[in-house]
Amino acid sequence: MPNIELADVSNVTLVLAIALYAIAMLAYACDFAFGKRQSAAAAPARQQERAEAVALVGAASGAEFAGHAFPADPGDPSELADLSSGEARRGGHPGSGGAGGAGGVTSALLADGSAAAGDGAGEQAAGRGAAGDGRGTTGIGGLPEPAAVIRQSPWPEGRWVRAAFLLTCAGLVLHMASVATRGLSEHRVPWGNMYEFIAAITCAAVLVLVLGAVRFRAYYLGLFVLLPVVLALAVDVVWIYTPAGQLVPALQSYWIAIHVTAMIIAIGMYIFGAVVTVLYLLSARHDRRVEAGLEAGSAGIMGRLPGAGTLDRLAYRAILFAFPAWTFAVIAGAIWADHAWGRYWGWDPKETWSFIIWLVYASFLHARATAGWRGRRAAFIQLFGFACLMFNLVGVNLWITGLHSYAGIS
């Protein structure tokens, strides 16, 4: 018999988590509206900054830059470190003309994302530790070694985004506590019906958001990831709620902890990747309109986001992690099906759509590996895969009868 008291604790903590997520969304929105902004006309400036960075690299006339993929995006810490290395080399190379002016521009570009020229003192203020005597230290292949690497704090800057991130973390703790207490109240893993499964995958999506925000300084994604999470949890609590109870006999197997856990991890990353892909398409469209001299709406929001290339890479990384987890989940499900029903694959609706999802995301990864299918076309393939995933989660569970009809909704 389920522990009703613990089940009630799970319900209350989930509602509190939804409330904290909603307040965090408001704080993220306030950061977009009132937080520290970039310079005026921020969207065109993103393009101008990168063009000037390319010009600086060309003006330096150094073969030592051949190994670097310029221009670097200020939104990617790894590329910031790479750009900083190239700039330190340029300062220590004895024959690089205009090292003081060019280095000052690059230092300013790294410091605050603006293309303002600076002098030698500005270079020191921007954090350069390069030697100023023009000799430098010879590294591998006769190239000057970088004198210093600019390191940024992984924590958010600005009171609004800092408060929003703390609220997100607090909501995640309550969300995880809700999932855990639900399982303890039922003496089993807490994903035996659609209500529990949605609570688990949204928890995984927020966990990916928090880890990605810290790892890639992607705090700007908080508003956009939390929006579908809050909507899904609201629907889950109001319309899909299922009282705590025991598993149906077909699910009483240790394979549920293996198969469904892998599905939860994969779907959480798929949600994150889909949100970032939508932002990438909007950012790319905005940049195209600016380049064409057309009026671009939402300039304030787009000015706070990194370049489209950074968003594209971040979405791609999410799918790179999600796809192996989904593959493992499908394989584990086939093994479980053999134990439960005596066959590995029977083209049940849930099995069929899981395989379709696998094919679509495999096509996306293949498209990314093919030069002609990167960018927008590959992004549309990914979003089509996510649409198939949502139909598998909602449509197959609610409207199609099969061996996997365990939604728990009458």
N, C-alpha and C positions, 0 to 999 in steps of 0.2 A: 504493500500500500504506500502511496506517495505521502510525503511529509507536507501537509497543507501549510504549516507555518513557514517553512522554508520556501515553498512555492510562492506564498504571498510576499516574502522578502524579495524574491526574484522579480516579481511584478513591479514592486515599488521602486527598486533600484533601476529597473529598465526605464520606467517613466522619468525618474530623476536624470538618468543619462540623456534621454531625449531632450529634456529641458535645458541641460547644460550645453548640449550640441546646438540647440536653437539660439541660446545666448551667445555662444561662440560664433555662430554665423553672423549675428548682429555685430559683434566686435570686429570680425573680418571685414564686413561691409563698411563699418566706420573707418577702418584703416584705409580702405580704398577711397573713401570720401574725404577724410580729414587727416590721414597720415602724411608722412613726409613724401612729397611728390618729387618726381624727377623734374628736370628743367622744362621750360615751356616747349610746346610742340614735341612732346616726348616720343611719340611714334615716329615722326620723320627723323628725329635725332638718333634713334637706334640704327637706322640705315646709314646715316651720315657718319656716325662713330666708326662703324665697321669699314666703311669706304676709306676713312682717314687712316685707320689702322693698317689697311692694305698699302696705302700710299707710303706710310712710314717704313714699312718693311721693304718696299721697293727702293725707297730713297737710301736706305742703309747700305744697299749694295753688298750684302754679305752672303756668301754661300753657306754660312753656318746656319741660316734660317731654313734651309731646304727641308729639314726634318720636322718642321712645325706646320700645323694646319691653321694658318691665319685666314680670316680674322677670328679671334677668339670671342666667345660670348661671355660678357660679364656675369651672366646668370649661372655659369657652370664653374664651380670652384676648381675643378681639375684643369680647365682651360685657363683660368686665371693664373694658376701656378705655372702653366706652360708659357703663357704670354710674359709673365714676370721673368722667367729664365731667359727668353729671347731678348728682352729689353736690357737685362743685366749684361748679356753678351755684347749687345750693341754699344753699351757704355764703356766696356773694357777693351774694345777692338781699336787698335791705334789708327786705323785708316778710315773709320766710319765718319763721313762728313756730317756735320750738324748733329753730333751726338747730344749736345746739351739741349737744343731745342726739341729734337725728336724724342729724346728720352723723357723730357718733361711732359710732352703730350701723352706718351704712352703711360707714364706714371699717373697722370691725372685721369686717364681713361680707366686705369685699374682702381684708383682710389674711389671715384664716385660716379663713373660711367659717363662723364662729360668730356668733350674733346676740347679742352682748354689748354693752351700751351703754357709751359712753365720753364723756369731756368734751373740751374744746378741746385739751388737751395730748395726749389720745389720738389726736386727728385728726392732729396733727403727727407723732406716732410712726408712724401708719399710712401716712405718705407724702404727706399732703395738702400742697400748696403754695399753697392758696387764701389770698387776702388776708383778714385778719380785721377790716378796718375797715368792712365792710358795703357798700362802694361798688361794687367789681368793675369790670371793663372791659367796655364795651358792645361786642357783636359784631354779627354779621349779624342784621338784623331786630330790633335792640334787645335781644337776649338777652345775658346775661353770658357771656363766653368762659370755657372751662375753664382753670383755673390750672395744672393738672398732670394728666398721664395716668400711671396706675400701670403700670409695665412689669415683667414677670416674666422671669426667666431662662429661656431655652428648654431648659436642661439639667436632668436629673432631680435631685430632692432625696431624700436618704436613701441610706445605703450599700448597702442590698440592691438597690434599683432601679437605682442607678448601676452597680453591678457587673453586674447582669443586662443592662443596656443595652450596656455595653462588650463583654460576651460575645456579645451578639446581633450587634453590629457586626463583631467579629472573625470570628464564624461566617459572616456575610454575605460578608466579604472572601474567606474560603476557598471559600465556595460559588461565588462569581463566578470565582475562579481555577480551580475544578474544571470549570465550564462552558467557560471559555476554553481550558484545556489539552485538553479533550476535542475541541473544534473544531480546534485546531492539530494534534492527533494524526491527525485525519481529513482535514485540508486542505479543510474545508467548514464551513458553519454547523452548530452542534451541536444540531440538533433534527430529526433524520431518522427517529427511531423513538420509541416510547412512553417508553422509559427516559430518553432525552435530553429529551423534551418535559416530563415530570414534574419533572425536575431544573431545567429552565428556569422553569416556572411557579411552583414553590415559591420559587425565587430571586427572582422578581418580587414575590411576595407579601411576602417578608421585606423587600425594598427599599421597598415601599409602607409597611410597618409602621414602618421606621426614619424615613422621610421624614414620615409622619403623626405619629409620636411627637414629633419635633422641632418640626414646624410647629404642632401643636395641643396640645402637652404631653400626648399620649395614651400615656404610658408604661405605664399600667395595662392596655393591650391586649396587651402582650408575651406574657404567659402564654397567652392565649386564641388568638392568631394562631399562635404557635409550636407549639401542640399538634397541630393538623392538619398542619402542615408537617413536623414530625418523624415523625408516623405515615406520611404519604405517602412521605417519603424512605426510611423503613425498608422499606416494602413495595417501593419502587422498587429499592433496592439488593439486597434478598434474593430477591425473586420475579420482578422484571421486568427485571433486568439483561441488557443486550445488549452483547456485545463490540464494540469499535470496528471500523468497516468503512465501505465506500463506500455512497453513496445508491443506492436502486433507480433504474432508468432514468427512471421517471415523475417522480421528484422532482428530477432534475438540471436545474434551471432557476434563474435569478436570482430568480424570483418566490417561492421558498421563503423568501428573506431578507426579503421584504416582507410576504407573507401570514401566515406563521407568526409572525414577530416581533410583528405587531399582535395576533395571537391571544394570545400570551404576555403582553403588556402588559395586555390586557383581562382575561384570566383572573386574573392576579395581583391586580388591583383588585377583581374580582368576589369572590375569596376573602376579601379584607379586608372588603369590604362585607357579606358574608354573616355573618362572625364578629361584626361589630359589631351587625348586626341581631338576631342571637340574644341578645346581651347586652341590647339595647334591650327585647326582649320580656320577658326575665327581670326587668329593672329595673322595667318598667311593671307587671308582675304583682306584684312585691314592694311597690311603692308603693300599688297598689290594696288589697292585703291590709292594709297598715298603716293606710290611711284607713278601712277597714271595721272596724278594731279586732281583726283576726284575727292569730294567731301567724304570723310570717313567718320562714321558714328562711333560712339563708345571710345573716343580717344583717351579719356581719363582712365578707363579700366585697362585698355591695351597698353597704355604708357606705363602701367605698374607691372605688367607681365614681362618676362624675358622674351627674347626673339623666338620666332617660330621654330628655328632649328633646335633650340634647347628643349622646347616642349616636345618636338618630334622624337628626339633622342630619349627623353624621359619616358614617354609612352612606350617606345620600343623596348627599353630595358624592363619595364613592367611585364610586357608580354613574353620576353625571353625567360623570365622567372616563372610566369604562370603556365606556359605551355608544357614544360616537363611535368609539373604537378598535375595538370589535367590529364596528360598521357598516362601517368602512373595511376590516377584515379580510375580511368577507363579500364586499364588492365586489371586492377584490383577488383573492379566490379565484375569483370568477366570471370575471374576466379571464384568470386563469391557466388555468382550465378550457377557455376558448375556444382558448387557445394550444395546450393539450395534447390536448384531445379534440374540438375543433371545435364546441363548443357552450358557451354561458354557464351554462346551468342544466339539469340532467338529473334532479333529484329523487333523487339518490343518497342513501343513509341519512345520511351525514355532512352533506350539503348541506341535507337536509330538517330535521334536528335543529338545525343552526346557524340556520336561518330561524325555527324554533319558539322558540329561545332569544331571538332578536332580537325576536320578537313579544311574548314575556312581559315582557322588560325594558322594551320600549316601553310596554306596558300599565302597568307599575309607574310609569314617569315620568309617564304621563298621569294615573294615580291620584293621584300626589303633587300634580299641578296642579289636582286637583278636591278641593275642601274636604271633601266627605263621605267621601273615601277615603284620608285621611291616617292615620298612626298604625298600629295593629295590622293592619288589613286590607291596607294597602299593603305592610307588612312581609311578610305571608304571600305576597303575589304575588312579591316579590323572592326569597324562599326557594324558592318553586316554580321560578322561573327558574334558581336555582342548582342545584336538583335535576336539572333538564333538562340543565344544563351538565355535571354529573357523569356523567349517563347517556351523554351524547355523548362524554365523554372515556374512560369505562371500558366501558360496555355496547356502544356502537357499535364501538369498536376491537377488543374481544375476542370479541363474540358475534354480530355482524352482518357479513356479507360484503358488500363493496362496492368501488367504485373507490378509496376512501380507506383500504383495509386495509393500513396501513404500520406496525402496532404493533411488528413485529419479534419477536413471541413465537410460538413454534411450539406 
